[in-house]
Amino acid sequence: MRVELFESRLLLADIGRLVRCESPSHDLAAVARSADVTAAVGSALLGAPPEKIVLDGRTHLRWRLGTGPRRVLLLGHHDTVWPIGTLDRLPFEVREGVLRGPGCFDMKAGVAMIFHAVAALPGLDGVTVLITGDEELGSPSSRGLIEAEAGEHPAALVTEASADGGALKTERKGVSRYEVTLLGRAAHAGLEPERGVSATVEAAHQVLAVSGLADHSLGTTVTPTLLSAGVTANTVAAQGEFAVDVRCRDVGEQRRVDQAIRSLEPVLAGARVEVTGGPNRPPLEHTASADLFVLAAKLAAGLGIGPLEKAAVGGASDGNFSAGVGTPTLDGLGAVGGGAHAEHEHVLVAELAPRTALLAALIGELVTR
């Protein structure tokens, strides 16, 4: 495998096709249109159409190449966080070696890289490509599909964008999300506040209790986020709620925090606390990626594009699910750049060919093992 095999011009053309088809996760019609475009780009390079899998109205694409035993699963997603119309403000463009456009870094460049890397291989038997359409929502419909596919493969490669400086993502925190509801009793705030039970005050107690579950020495963050209570300014609030975002490096910490949040008790007499939600993604622990990173570093050196760096990150991906079922998983193999979910989202064009060559070399090595 040689870097020169991958023409940035061709990669850029396909990335442009994907980026120009806007695909916000919440818009089912937009995701369906994006699936059609992604299928067309992939089919032209892979020589076969994908299976379209529609779950809860969301369109996912799967190519199972060859008839032999499954060897390697390639994971990506074609949905983005950007609403329809963003292209009018942030059009797809390439200028001075930088590619821009909504979703280019997270992760339409990575999807195009999968297609070009696989197409460059002399043999495709045992390769599975799975491109989902709801990752930015937490993969509610595709999680089971990802886990089932990962369970049939000895390795998974994820072309989410790289970490800073092009580092591969060898560790991702697990994610849990909760909604804590506080139930009190309404009363007039001026005439008889003592007859009420304030959900606002109860929320204050519970926000502090939840915040105290964090353990920064272990990398565990527990962050209350959205908060609301009451309906008018002169009424003791009868109900309130707040959201909680939890990130943990290992399953033990994820379970500890889960048990603690579910065990919250009210502080005010007459108040009630209800908790919904729970773990959304298991951690991608460093042990899941260690051997694959060593292999990637060796192949990168052979391609003359090393040394590779690795990083532990707080954000999650579908790689958390493949690692969660015990499949060795290496993430961050996609574009080098920055600004995911931000208006300065961008991809460094000079890194596209080398990174695609590395991806192809990894796939080839795993297929022939």
GIPETA-V349437 format. One record per pair of residues at least 12 apart in sequence whose C-alpha atoms are under 6 Angstrom apart, sorted by sequence separation. I is the first residue (numbers start at 1). J is the second residue. D is the distance in whole Angstrom. If there is no record, write none. Layout:
I	J	D
I	J	D
This chain:
50	62	5
185	197	5
228	240	6
336	348	6
21	34	6
50	63	5
184	197	5
228	241	6
184	198	6
227	241	6
184	199	5
227	242	4
183	199	6
226	242	5
182	199	5
226	243	5
225	243	5
224	243	6
225	244	6
224	244	4
223	244	6
223	245	5
80	103	6
222	245	6
222	246	5
221	246	6
221	247	5
32	59	6
220	247	6
220	248	5
200	229	6
250	283	6
249	283	6
76	111	6
284	320	5
283	320	6
198	236	5
199	237	5
282	320	6
198	237	5
199	238	6
284	323	6
289	328	6
196	236	6
199	239	5
288	328	5
289	329	5
199	240	5
288	329	6
289	330	5
282	324	6
189	234	5
189	235	5
188	235	5
189	236	5
187	235	6
110	159	5
187	236	5
186	236	5
186	237	6
186	238	5
107	160	6
185	238	4
25	79	5
77	131	5
79	133	5
184	238	4
24	79	6
25	80	6
71	126	5
72	127	5
73	128	5
74	129	5
75	130	5
76	131	5
77	132	4
78	133	5
183	238	6
184	239	6
23	79	5
24	80	5
70	126	4
71	127	6
73	129	6
77	133	6
183	239	5
23	80	6
24	81	5
68	125	6
69	126	6
182	239	6
24	82	5
68	126	6
182	240	5
24	83	5
65	124	6
66	125	4
181	240	6
182	241	6
65	125	6
66	126	6
181	241	4
180	241	5
65	127	5
180	242	5
65	128	6
179	242	6
64	128	5
179	243	5
63	128	6
178	243	6
63	129	5
178	244	5
62	129	6
177	244	6
62	130	5
177	245	5
61	130	6
61	131	5
176	246	5
60	131	6
175	246	6
60	132	4
175	247	5
42	115	6
46	119	6
60	133	5
174	247	5
45	119	6
59	133	6
173	247	6
174	248	5
173	248	5
173	249	5
72	153	6
71	153	6
74	156	6
70	153	5
72	155	5
73	156	5
74	157	5
75	158	5
76	159	6
72	156	6
74	158	6
55	141	6
184	271	5
183	271	6
183	272	5
182	272	6
182	273	5
181	273	6
181	274	5
15	109	5
180	274	6
180	275	5
179	275	6
15	112	6
179	276	5
178	276	6
178	277	4
177	277	6
178	278	6
177	278	6
176	278	5
176	279	4
176	280	5
175	280	5
175	281	5
174	281	5
174	282	4
25	134	6
174	283	4
173	283	5
172	283	6
172	284	5
171	284	5
171	285	5
171	286	5
170	286	6
170	289	5
172	312	6
169	310	6
170	311	6
171	312	4
172	313	5
173	314	5
167	309	5
168	310	5
169	311	5
172	314	6
167	310	5
169	312	6
167	311	6
172	316	6
169	331	5
169	332	5
168	332	5
162	332	4
166	336	5
161	332	5
150	322	5
155	327	6
157	329	6
160	332	5
162	334	6
154	327	6
155	328	5
156	329	5
157	330	5
158	331	5
159	332	6
161	334	4
162	335	6
147	321	6
155	329	6
159	333	4
160	334	5
161	335	5
162	336	5
147	322	6
159	334	4
110	334	4
110	335	6
106	340	6
117	356	6
105	346	6
105	347	6
113	356	6
117	360	4
100	346	5
99	346	6
99	347	5
98	347	6
98	348	5
98	349	6
97	349	5
71	367	5
8	353	6
6	353	5
3	353	6
3	354	5
3	357	5
